Amino acid sequence: MQDIARMIRGFRHFRRNYFSNDARLFERLKEGQNPRTLVIGCCDSRVDPALLTESAPGDLFVIRNVANLVPPYDHDTGFHGVSSGIEYAVKALEVRDIVVLGHSGCGGIAALLDHAMLEQTEYLRPWLSIAQPALNAVREELQHKPRELQCRAGEEAALLVSLENLLSFPWIRERVEAGQLTVHGWYFDLHRGELLAFDPEQREFVHLA
């Protein structure tokens, strides 16, 4: 109950800051949302996209899932929570940027590197299999390297899978090619407090901040 009480106190602070001190913001938000950026991040409680970027309410459209994965485009009748969120952000909100935000110490990627962690799961195993081929390549290439290095390489490889899968959606690729939409791959190093971005020309992650 202590955590719930703290959350309620936090809401009171939020209400004072935004409803009292910045009433114009919420008057505008009452009419609807107009975020320019979609962030696809991890569920990890340590990696909150709005907190990390000091974004205000209404700035970001955020989709969070285990390991910040994007599934490939699949035109069927299944339940597509992540894909439907992406579609709404791109088609309805017409965001200008999509950021896939990965991070160090990702439990989902660690589970992929150690299959025993997934044996008793129902939903995690098929979900994380999106990045399995990339993780298999990392494991084979770095099999004699320290686990920390394997995890870092796996986190980066999974992020690149998500970037590739984004472009498998025809209406995303069309907008990217027309210069109406830009896709970014960001990596938050939790241990060093650094933010890196994937540079497609150099084919490596470079420091942003």
CYANA upper distance limits for C-alpha pairs under 8 A (distance plus 0.5 A):
  1 MET  CA      5 ALA  CA      6.66
  2 GLN  CA      6 ARG  CA      6.68
  3 ASP  CA      7 MET  CA      6.73
  4 ILE  CA      8 ILE  CA      6.81
  5 ALA  CA      9 ARG  CA      6.79
  6 ARG  CA     10 GLY  CA      6.60
  7 MET  CA     11 PHE  CA      6.74
  8 ILE  CA     12 ARG  CA      6.91
  9 ARG  CA     13 HIS  CA      6.91
 10 GLY  CA     14 PHE  CA      6.63
 11 PHE  CA     15 ARG  CA      6.51
 12 ARG  CA     16 ARG  CA      6.76
 13 HIS  CA     17 ASN  CA      6.72
 14 PHE  CA     18 TYR  CA      6.53
 14 PHE  CA     19 PHE  CA      8.34
 15 ARG  CA     19 PHE  CA      5.63
 15 ARG  CA     20 SER  CA      7.39
 16 ARG  CA     20 SER  CA      5.54
 16 ARG  CA     21 ASN  CA      7.02
 17 ASN  CA     21 ASN  CA      5.59
 17 ASN  CA     22 ASP  CA      7.04
 18 TYR  CA     22 ASP  CA      5.19
 18 TYR  CA     23 ALA  CA      6.57
 18 TYR  CA     25 LEU  CA      7.76
 18 TYR  CA     26 PHE  CA      7.63
 19 PHE  CA     23 ALA  CA      5.22
 19 PHE  CA     26 PHE  CA      7.11
 22 ASP  CA     26 PHE  CA      7.88
 23 ALA  CA     27 GLU  CA      6.70
 24 ARG  CA     28 ARG  CA      6.73
 25 LEU  CA     29 LEU  CA      6.74
 26 PHE  CA     30 LYS  CA      6.39
 27 GLU  CA     31 GLU  CA      7.69
 28 ARG  CA     32 GLY  CA      7.77
 29 LEU  CA     33 GLN  CA      6.37
 29 LEU  CA     58 GLY  CA      7.40
 33 GLN  CA     58 GLY  CA      6.43
 34 ASN  CA     58 GLY  CA      7.22
 34 ASN  CA     59 ASP  CA      8.02
 34 ASN  CA     93 LEU  CA      6.96
 35 PRO  CA     58 GLY  CA      6.28
 35 PRO  CA     59 ASP  CA      5.36
 35 PRO  CA     60 LEU  CA      5.75
 35 PRO  CA     61 PHE  CA      6.58
 35 PRO  CA     93 LEU  CA      7.64
 35 PRO  CA     95 VAL  CA      7.05
 36 ARG  CA     59 ASP  CA      7.41
 36 ARG  CA     60 LEU  CA      7.40
 36 ARG  CA     61 PHE  CA      8.45
 36 ARG  CA     93 LEU  CA      8.32
 36 ARG  CA     94 GLU  CA      7.87
 36 ARG  CA     95 VAL  CA      4.93
 36 ARG  CA     96 ARG  CA      5.90
 36 ARG  CA     97 ASP  CA      7.10
 37 THR  CA     59 ASP  CA      7.71
 37 THR  CA     60 LEU  CA      5.90
 37 THR  CA     61 PHE  CA      6.75
 37 THR  CA     95 VAL  CA      5.79
 37 THR  CA     96 ARG  CA      6.53
 37 THR  CA     97 ASP  CA      5.31
 37 THR  CA     98 ILE  CA      6.29
 37 THR  CA     99 VAL  CA      7.87
 38 LEU  CA     60 LEU  CA      6.46
 38 LEU  CA     61 PHE  CA      5.22
 38 LEU  CA     62 VAL  CA      6.30
 38 LEU  CA     63 ILE  CA      8.15
 38 LEU  CA     86 ILE  CA      8.31
 38 LEU  CA     89 ALA  CA      7.06
 38 LEU  CA     95 VAL  CA      6.98
 38 LEU  CA     97 ASP  CA      6.76
 38 LEU  CA     98 ILE  CA      5.21
 38 LEU  CA     99 VAL  CA      6.69
 39 VAL  CA     49 PRO  CA      7.75
 39 VAL  CA     60 LEU  CA      7.31
 39 VAL  CA     61 PHE  CA      6.73
 39 VAL  CA     62 VAL  CA      5.35
 39 VAL  CA     63 ILE  CA      6.75
 39 VAL  CA     98 ILE  CA      6.35
 39 VAL  CA     99 VAL  CA      5.24
 39 VAL  CA    100 VAL  CA      6.37
 39 VAL  CA    101 LEU  CA      7.32
 40 ILE  CA     62 VAL  CA      6.47
 40 ILE  CA     63 ILE  CA      5.30
 40 ILE  CA     64 ARG  CA      6.22
 40 ILE  CA     65 ASN  CA      8.36
 40 ILE  CA     68 ASN  CA      6.47
 40 ILE  CA     69 LEU  CA      8.25
 40 ILE  CA     98 ILE  CA      8.05
 40 ILE  CA     99 VAL  CA      6.68
 40 ILE  CA    100 VAL  CA      5.26
 40 ILE  CA    101 LEU  CA      6.52
 41 GLY  CA     47 VAL  CA      8.33
 41 GLY  CA     48 ASP  CA      8.47
 41 GLY  CA     49 PRO  CA      7.51
 41 GLY  CA     62 VAL  CA      7.80
 41 GLY  CA     63 ILE  CA      6.73
 41 GLY  CA     64 ARG  CA      5.19
 41 GLY  CA     65 ASN  CA      7.07
 41 GLY  CA     67 ALA  CA      8.01
 41 GLY  CA     68 ASN  CA      5.10
 41 GLY  CA     69 LEU  CA      8.44
 41 GLY  CA    100 VAL  CA      6.60
 41 GLY  CA    101 LEU  CA      5.35
 41 GLY  CA    102 GLY  CA      6.93
 42 CYS  CA     47 VAL  CA      7.50
 42 CYS  CA     64 ARG  CA      5.53
 42 CYS  CA     65 ASN  CA      5.53
 42 CYS  CA     66 VAL  CA      5.82
 42 CYS  CA     67 ALA  CA      5.55
 42 CYS  CA     68 ASN  CA      4.77
 42 CYS  CA     69 LEU  CA      8.38
 42 CYS  CA    101 LEU  CA      7.75
 42 CYS  CA    102 GLY  CA      7.30
 42 CYS  CA    103 HIS  CA      8.44
 43 CYS  CA     47 VAL  CA      8.05
 43 CYS  CA     64 ARG  CA      5.72
 43 CYS  CA     65 ASN  CA      5.47
 43 CYS  CA     66 VAL  CA      5.88
 43 CYS  CA     67 ALA  CA      7.75
 43 CYS  CA     68 ASN  CA      7.97
 44 ASP  CA     48 ASP  CA      8.34
 44 ASP  CA     66 VAL  CA      7.93
 44 ASP  CA    106 CYS  CA      7.97
 47 VAL  CA     52 LEU  CA      7.71
 47 VAL  CA    103 HIS  CA      8.08
 48 ASP  CA     52 LEU  CA      6.53
 49 PRO  CA     53 THR  CA      6.67
 49 PRO  CA     62 VAL  CA      8.22
 49 PRO  CA    101 LEU  CA      8.35
 50 ALA  CA     54 GLU  CA      6.17
 50 ALA  CA     55 SER  CA      5.35
 50 ALA  CA     56 ALA  CA      7.68
 50 ALA  CA     60 LEU  CA      7.68
 51 LEU  CA     55 SER  CA      7.15
 55 SER  CA     59 ASP  CA      6.41
 55 SER  CA     60 LEU  CA      7.63
 56 ALA  CA     60 LEU  CA      8.47
 61 PHE  CA     89 ALA  CA      7.50
 63 ILE  CA     82 VAL  CA      7.41
 63 ILE  CA     85 GLY  CA      7.34
 63 ILE  CA     86 ILE  CA      8.44
 64 ARG  CA     68 ASN  CA      6.87
 65 ASN  CA     69 LEU  CA      7.36
 65 ASN  CA     82 VAL  CA      8.43
 66 VAL  CA    108 GLY  CA      6.61
 66 VAL  CA    128 LEU  CA      8.32
 67 ALA  CA    102 GLY  CA      7.74
 67 ALA  CA    106 CYS  CA      7.02
 67 ALA  CA    107 GLY  CA      8.02
 67 ALA  CA    108 GLY  CA      5.77
 67 ALA  CA    109 ILE  CA      7.04
 67 ALA  CA    128 LEU  CA      8.13
 68 ASN  CA    100 VAL  CA      7.43
 68 ASN  CA    101 LEU  CA      7.24
 68 ASN  CA    102 GLY  CA      6.70
 68 ASN  CA    159 LEU  CA      7.95
 68 ASN  CA    162 SER  CA      8.32
 69 LEU  CA    128 LEU  CA      8.33
 69 LEU  CA    130 ILE  CA      7.86
 69 LEU  CA    131 ALA  CA      8.21
 69 LEU  CA    158 ALA  CA      7.78
 69 LEU  CA    159 LEU  CA      7.65
 69 LEU  CA    161 VAL  CA      8.36
 69 LEU  CA    162 SER  CA      5.99
 70 VAL  CA     82 VAL  CA      7.53
 70 VAL  CA     83 SER  CA      8.09
 70 VAL  CA    130 ILE  CA      8.39
 70 VAL  CA    161 VAL  CA      8.22
 70 VAL  CA    162 SER  CA      5.16
 70 VAL  CA    163 LEU  CA      8.11
 70 VAL  CA    165 ASN  CA      6.66
 70 VAL  CA    166 LEU  CA      7.13
 71 PRO  CA     82 VAL  CA      8.20
 71 PRO  CA     83 SER  CA      7.81
 71 PRO  CA    130 ILE  CA      6.82
 71 PRO  CA    162 SER  CA      7.54
 71 PRO  CA    165 ASN  CA      6.66
 71 PRO  CA    166 LEU  CA      8.34
 72 PRO  CA    165 ASN  CA      5.12
 72 PRO  CA    166 LEU  CA      7.45
 72 PRO  CA    168 SER  CA      6.64
 72 PRO  CA    169 PHE  CA      7.90
 73 TYR  CA     83 SER  CA      8.27
 73 TYR  CA    165 ASN  CA      7.41
 73 TYR  CA    166 LEU  CA      8.19
 73 TYR  CA    168 SER  CA      6.04
 73 TYR  CA    169 PHE  CA      5.64
 80 HIS  CA     84 SER  CA      6.30
 81 GLY  CA     85 GLY  CA      6.81
 82 VAL  CA     86 ILE  CA      6.79
 83 SER  CA     87 GLU  CA      6.59
 84 SER  CA     88 TYR  CA      6.67
 85 GLY  CA     89 ALA  CA      6.72
 86 ILE  CA     90 VAL  CA      6.63
 87 GLU  CA     91 LYS  CA      6.18
 87 GLU  CA     92 ALA  CA      8.05
 88 TYR  CA     92 ALA  CA      5.56
 88 TYR  CA     93 LEU  CA      6.98
 89 ALA  CA     93 LEU  CA      5.38
 89 ALA  CA     94 GLU  CA      6.60
 89 ALA  CA     95 VAL  CA      6.50
 90 VAL  CA     94 GLU  CA      5.12
 90 VAL  CA     95 VAL  CA      5.99
 90 VAL  CA    172 ILE  CA      7.95
 95 VAL  CA    181 LEU  CA      7.77
 96 ARG  CA    180 GLN  CA      6.88
 96 ARG  CA    181 LEU  CA      5.25
 96 ARG  CA    182 THR  CA      6.89
 97 ASP  CA    181 LEU  CA      6.08
 97 ASP  CA    182 THR  CA      5.33
 97 ASP  CA    183 VAL  CA      6.37
 97 ASP  CA    184 HIS  CA      7.92
 98 ILE  CA    181 LEU  CA      8.10
 98 ILE  CA    182 THR  CA      6.80
 98 ILE  CA    183 VAL  CA      5.31
 98 ILE  CA    184 HIS  CA      6.55
 99 VAL  CA    183 VAL  CA      6.56
 99 VAL  CA    184 HIS  CA      5.19
 99 VAL  CA    185 GLY  CA      6.31
 99 VAL  CA    186 TRP  CA      7.20
100 VAL  CA    159 LEU  CA      7.52
100 VAL  CA    162 SER  CA      7.83
100 VAL  CA    163 LEU  CA      7.72
100 VAL  CA    183 VAL  CA      8.40
100 VAL  CA    184 HIS  CA      6.76
100 VAL  CA    185 GLY  CA      5.50
100 VAL  CA    186 TRP  CA      6.53
101 LEU  CA    159 LEU  CA      8.24
101 LEU  CA    185 GLY  CA      6.83
101 LEU  CA    186 TRP  CA      5.34
101 LEU  CA    187 TYR  CA      6.20
101 LEU  CA    188 PHE  CA      7.67
102 GLY  CA    155 GLU  CA      7.40
102 GLY  CA    156 GLU  CA      7.94
102 GLY  CA    159 LEU  CA      6.68
102 GLY  CA    185 GLY  CA      8.22
102 GLY  CA    186 TRP  CA      6.64
102 GLY  CA    187 TYR  CA      5.14
102 GLY  CA    188 PHE  CA      6.69
103 HIS  CA    155 GLU  CA      7.51
103 HIS  CA    187 TYR  CA      5.61
103 HIS  CA    188 PHE  CA      4.98
103 HIS  CA    189 ASP  CA      6.26
103 HIS  CA    190 LEU  CA      7.21
104 SER  CA    151 CYS  CA      8.47
104 SER  CA    152 ARG  CA      6.97
104 SER  CA    155 GLU  CA      7.44
104 SER  CA    187 TYR  CA      8.09
104 SER  CA    188 PHE  CA      6.97
104 SER  CA    189 ASP  CA      5.68
104 SER  CA    190 LEU  CA      6.16
104 SER  CA    191 HIS  CA      7.82
105 GLY  CA    110 ALA  CA      8.28
105 GLY  CA    151 CYS  CA      8.03
105 GLY  CA    152 ARG  CA      8.36
105 GLY  CA    190 LEU  CA      7.90
106 CYS  CA    110 ALA  CA      6.86
106 CYS  CA    155 GLU  CA      7.63
107 GLY  CA    111 ALA  CA      6.63
108 GLY  CA    112 LEU  CA      6.98
108 GLY  CA    128 LEU  CA      7.58
109 ILE  CA    113 LEU  CA      6.96
109 ILE  CA    128 LEU  CA      8.43
109 ILE  CA    151 CYS  CA      7.35
109 ILE  CA    154 GLY  CA      7.00
109 ILE  CA    155 GLU  CA      6.69
109 ILE  CA    158 ALA  CA      8.42
110 ALA  CA    114 ASP  CA      6.88
110 ALA  CA    151 CYS  CA      6.80
111 ALA  CA    115 HIS  CA      6.57
111 ALA  CA    116 ALA  CA      8.16
111 ALA  CA    117 MET  CA      5.86
111 ALA  CA    118 LEU  CA      6.85
112 LEU  CA    117 MET  CA      8.44
112 LEU  CA    118 LEU  CA      8.15
112 LEU  CA    128 LEU  CA      7.56
112 LEU  CA    132 GLN  CA      7.41
112 LEU  CA    135 LEU  CA      7.56
113 LEU  CA    135 LEU  CA      7.45
113 LEU  CA    139 ARG  CA      7.76
113 LEU  CA    151 CYS  CA      8.12
114 ASP  CA    118 LEU  CA      8.32
115 HIS  CA    119 GLU  CA      7.21
118 LEU  CA    124 LEU  CA      7.47
118 LEU  CA    125 ARG  CA      6.41
119 GLU  CA    125 ARG  CA      8.40
121 THR  CA    125 ARG  CA      6.88
122 GLU  CA    126 PRO  CA      8.42
123 TYR  CA    127 TRP  CA      6.77
124 LEU  CA    128 LEU  CA      6.38
125 ARG  CA    129 SER  CA      6.61
126 PRO  CA    130 ILE  CA      7.95
128 LEU  CA    132 GLN  CA      7.26
129 SER  CA    133 PRO  CA      8.28
131 ALA  CA    135 LEU  CA      6.81
131 ALA  CA    157 ALA  CA      8.46
131 ALA  CA    158 ALA  CA      5.87
131 ALA  CA    161 VAL  CA      6.98
132 GLN  CA    136 ASN  CA      6.56
133 PRO  CA    137 ALA  CA      6.90
134 ALA  CA    138 VAL  CA      6.88
134 ALA  CA    154 GLY  CA      7.86
134 ALA  CA    157 ALA  CA      6.45
134 ALA  CA    158 ALA  CA      7.01
134 ALA  CA    161 VAL  CA      7.88
135 LEU  CA    139 ARG  CA      6.57
135 LEU  CA    154 GLY  CA      6.05
135 LEU  CA    157 ALA  CA      7.55
135 LEU  CA    158 ALA  CA      7.78
136 ASN  CA    140 GLU  CA      6.67
137 ALA  CA    141 GLU  CA      6.57
138 VAL  CA    142 LEU  CA      6.34
138 VAL  CA    143 GLN  CA      8.27
138 VAL  CA    150 GLN  CA      7.23
138 VAL  CA    153 ALA  CA      7.15
138 VAL  CA    154 GLY  CA      6.67
138 VAL  CA    157 ALA  CA      8.31
139 ARG  CA    143 GLN  CA      5.67
139 ARG  CA    150 GLN  CA      7.31
142 LEU  CA    149 LEU  CA      8.48
142 LEU  CA    150 GLN  CA      6.74
143 GLN  CA    150 GLN  CA      8.30
145 LYS  CA    149 LEU  CA      7.11
145 LYS  CA    150 GLN  CA      7.34
146 PRO  CA    150 GLN  CA      7.04
147 ARG  CA    151 CYS  CA      6.63
148 GLU  CA    152 ARG  CA      6.79
149 LEU  CA    153 ALA  CA      6.66
150 GLN  CA    154 GLY  CA      6.46
151 CYS  CA    155 GLU  CA      6.56
152 ARG  CA    156 GLU  CA      6.84
153 ALA  CA    157 ALA  CA      6.52
154 GLY  CA    158 ALA  CA      6.53
155 GLU  CA    159 LEU  CA      6.78
156 GLU  CA    160 LEU  CA      6.91
156 GLU  CA    187 TYR  CA      8.03
157 ALA  CA    161 VAL  CA      6.89
158 ALA  CA    162 SER  CA      6.95
159 LEU  CA    163 LEU  CA      6.94
159 LEU  CA    185 GLY  CA      7.31
160 LEU  CA    164 GLU  CA      6.71
160 LEU  CA    185 GLY  CA      7.83
161 VAL  CA    165 ASN  CA      6.59
162 SER  CA    166 LEU  CA      6.64
163 LEU  CA    167 LEU  CA      7.29
163 LEU  CA    183 VAL  CA      7.86
163 LEU  CA    184 HIS  CA      8.19
163 LEU  CA    185 GLY  CA      7.36
164 GLU  CA    168 SER  CA      7.25
165 ASN  CA    169 PHE  CA      7.76
166 LEU  CA    172 ILE  CA      7.41
166 LEU  CA    173 ARG  CA      8.37
167 LEU  CA    172 ILE  CA      6.48
167 LEU  CA    173 ARG  CA      5.53
168 SER  CA    172 ILE  CA      8.19
168 SER  CA    173 ARG  CA      7.49
169 PHE  CA    173 ARG  CA      6.81
170 PRO  CA    174 GLU  CA      6.58
171 TRP  CA    175 ARG  CA      6.84
172 ILE  CA    176 VAL  CA      6.65
172 ILE  CA    181 LEU  CA      8.07
173 ARG  CA    177 GLU  CA      6.55
174 GLU  CA    178 ALA  CA      6.65
175 ARG  CA    179 GLY  CA      6.70
175 ARG  CA    180 GLN  CA      5.51
175 ARG  CA    181 LEU  CA      5.84
176 VAL  CA    180 GLN  CA      6.32
176 VAL  CA    181 LEU  CA      5.20
176 VAL  CA    182 THR  CA      6.35
176 VAL  CA    183 VAL  CA      8.14
184 HIS  CA    197 ALA  CA      7.74
184 HIS  CA    198 PHE  CA      7.73
185 GLY  CA    197 ALA  CA      6.08
185 GLY  CA    198 PHE  CA      5.80
186 TRP  CA    195 LEU  CA      7.41
186 TRP  CA    196 LEU  CA      6.08
186 TRP  CA    197 ALA  CA      4.86
186 TRP  CA    198 PHE  CA      6.88
187 TYR  CA    195 LEU  CA      6.26
187 TYR  CA    196 LEU  CA      5.53
187 TYR  CA    197 ALA  CA      6.63
187 TYR  CA    198 PHE  CA      8.48
187 TYR  CA    205 PHE  CA      8.48
188 PHE  CA    193 GLY  CA      7.71
188 PHE  CA    194 GLU  CA      6.43
188 PHE  CA    195 LEU  CA      5.15
188 PHE  CA    196 LEU  CA      6.90
189 ASP  CA    193 GLY  CA      6.06
189 ASP  CA    194 GLU  CA      5.58
189 ASP  CA    195 LEU  CA      6.67
189 ASP  CA    196 LEU  CA      8.22
190 LEU  CA    194 GLU  CA      7.56
194 GLU  CA    207 HIS  CA      7.86
194 GLU  CA    208 LEU  CA      8.30
194 GLU  CA    209 ALA  CA      6.31
195 LEU  CA    207 HIS  CA      6.60
195 LEU  CA    208 LEU  CA      6.02
195 LEU  CA    209 ALA  CA      5.67
196 LEU  CA    205 PHE  CA      6.31
196 LEU  CA    206 VAL  CA      5.70
196 LEU  CA    207 HIS  CA      4.79
196 LEU  CA    208 LEU  CA      5.59
196 LEU  CA    209 ALA  CA      7.47
197 ALA  CA    205 PHE  CA      5.66
197 ALA  CA    206 VAL  CA      5.89
197 ALA  CA    207 HIS  CA      6.84
197 ALA  CA    208 LEU  CA      6.80
198 PHE  CA    203 ARG  CA      7.47
198 PHE  CA    204 GLU  CA      6.11
198 PHE  CA    205 PHE  CA      4.69
198 PHE  CA    206 VAL  CA      6.76
199 ASP  CA    203 ARG  CA      6.09
199 ASP  CA    204 GLU  CA      6.08
199 ASP  CA    205 PHE  CA      6.36
199 ASP  CA    206 VAL  CA      7.12
200 PRO  CA    204 GLU  CA      7.55
